[in-house]
Amino acid sequence: MSENLKADAGRAALEWVHDGMKLGIGTGSTAEAFIDALAPKVAGGLQIVGVPTSERTRAHCEKLGVPLTTLEETPHLDLTIDGADEIDPALNLIKGGGGALLREKVVAAASDAMVVIADDSKLVEALGAFPLPIEVNAFGLAATRIAIEEVAMQHQLSGDLELRKGEGSEPYLTDGGHLIIDASFSRILEPEALSVNLNSIPGVVEHGLFTGLATRAIVAGQGGVKVIESSK
Ligand code: 5RP
């Protein structure tokens, strides 16, 4: 069922894709639904070029013939289209469930606009029920974990900080070779301040709070697709 809704959101996003655009292309099952909808348009003559936000997305685009570039060649993008794990009413996001948060944030920040695509299960009143992915350097992991706990306490947050597992018992490694700590904070009431404070920890590479980046959300539900515009 939610696969159909993801496909609806992915198809609806095509309305914002125009000839000649340089696109950031997100990661995850909803982003792949968008790529699935985009590929036939490209085959039919739509001229776009995309920067993939993960090796997984690169492989999916290459398989379907979506032309790709890099941020080195094309450092400024018109639009990024990506999924999310949670979306709050101000279009703050939690991302990184698929582990691609660092490249996703770099690509979104290099774009004039970011359109989030999702099924309506991703809409929340406050972020945090979905554990916040925090990408960390392996060096000094124990010290970084303590620093994260201290920042969390400043925001009256607590909860498990779980090192994400990959295949077997090995830690999950991001495309950049880093680790991910999933922080079960439950309810994040100050996402912008928490974002700044987490990024001030030296061992934190990036985290999955996306504040002030999404300009529009395309959300598919049983009643159809609705578009939520950023008020900023
Ligand atoms: C990957 C992400 C994804 O956008 C997020 O996890 C949503 O994935 P899906 O569309 O499969 O529900 O942030 O890092």
Residues whose N, C-alpha, C, O or C-beta is under 5 A from the ligand:
A	BS01	5RP	T27 G28 S29 T30 A31 D82 G83 A84 D85 K95 G96 G97 G98 G99 A100 L101
